[in-house]
């Protein structure tokens, strides 16, 4: 048999053993557990939960949850105390367990042993009494005065307690003759004695009974706001909630979740995540009446910073330069950016390479090695082209970039390319709109474009637009100064359609 401590109200706590009796599998998570009440209370106090009431039960240990919390089945309700008073009671009990110092006892005179034989009897010898000095007399008088003071204090305290008990008895309704008084705060019945039951429990004078309050409503509409290097969550608040508890797991099972944090607001950011790893989150509203879970979880994959993506994807970005001939003389035509697919092909904009009659040179980022390229697939209506590098064998330097069709207005995005045909640069911004139309002078109108506020310039055409998971959500089409800080990208879904 063990004693367990929960944070609860007295009226609610008295009903828990009854619920456990009705349900064989009923159990609660204990804040403290031990073979003595003092041990269980001290363990609960060390957890510093910040809650004010401690209720003690006698019952059975049922096991542990995956997160280490102890499950306990209550059979009898013992008492309920405010947190501060419980701490004082535990301190007094542990002090009473310490052995008291032994009192000094003066030696007792004994008769000398009588000898037999012819030897004469030794006369009785008594200890010599030294004359009592004035200093010793004053010390003895002081001890007597202290003893009399202690006796007087105890007498006065007993009178006050008697008076308080009399007033308390007058204020309480009459008790039936058969009712039995409950245990005091720490005078716990032994295993052989009968614990107070729900029907005859009377609280000691130090117990504060608080009226039961309803549990708060459950939060709702839990959503993932962003998934960069930190995962940000938001939800709709719940009536009666004083704060919210956030639980996290790497599987969609609440039984494996552990508390990851708490907040007074209706949003929370989790900075302790690993990029590329998927997490599941639940939120519970909490008050002094208990906690209520939103049973629905949200799934979030932690992302990377755009600085990390710059380092990770740099070798899969290429610089493109095209030439045309006029009367057999080569002349520079245009420059742009391209990027490797996992299959080894290179993607860019159609307006960068123009047509099959141009000479196309592709320069690798990691070595500046040049390859001639040809167009193997194109979609001029969406300004897309796919290139094959002559003489290039093997896999892309970093494995190539993957695509995603999931994006939304307000999402952060990064453009990794060669602005002005210069060094490779990551330009960051946010998506301002989707399904936008863009009219390009001398080219026509493009539909369903992604609008961004990234200030890209010439040379970025064909650059990948990355989300914080490193996925390509679009290909930069407009990098002209005439758009100011506004730029447009072709959604990656049209490239997927071109590739079949």
Secondary structure, DSSP 8 states (H G I E B T S, - for coil): -EEEEE---HHHHHHHHHHHHH-TT--EEESEEESSHHHHHHHHHHT-----EEEEEEEEEEEE-TTS-EEEEEEEEEEEEEHHHHHHHHHHHHHHHS------------------SSS--------------HHHHHHHHHHHHHHHHHHHHHHHHHHHHHHHHHHHHHHS----TT------SS----TTS----TTT----TT-------------EEEEEEEESSSEEEEEE--TT-SEEEEEEESSS-GGG-EEEEEESSSEEEE----TT-EEEEEEEEEETTEEEE----EEEE----HHHHHHHHGGGEEEEEEEEEETTEEEEEEEEEEEEBTTS-EEE-HHHH-STTSEEEEEETTT--EEEEEEEEEEGGGTEEEEEETT--SS-TT--B-B-----TT-EEEEEE-GGG-S-EEEEEEEEEEEEEEEETTTEEEEEEEEE-----TT-TT-EEE-TTS-EEEEEEE--GGGTT-EEEEEHHHHHHHH-
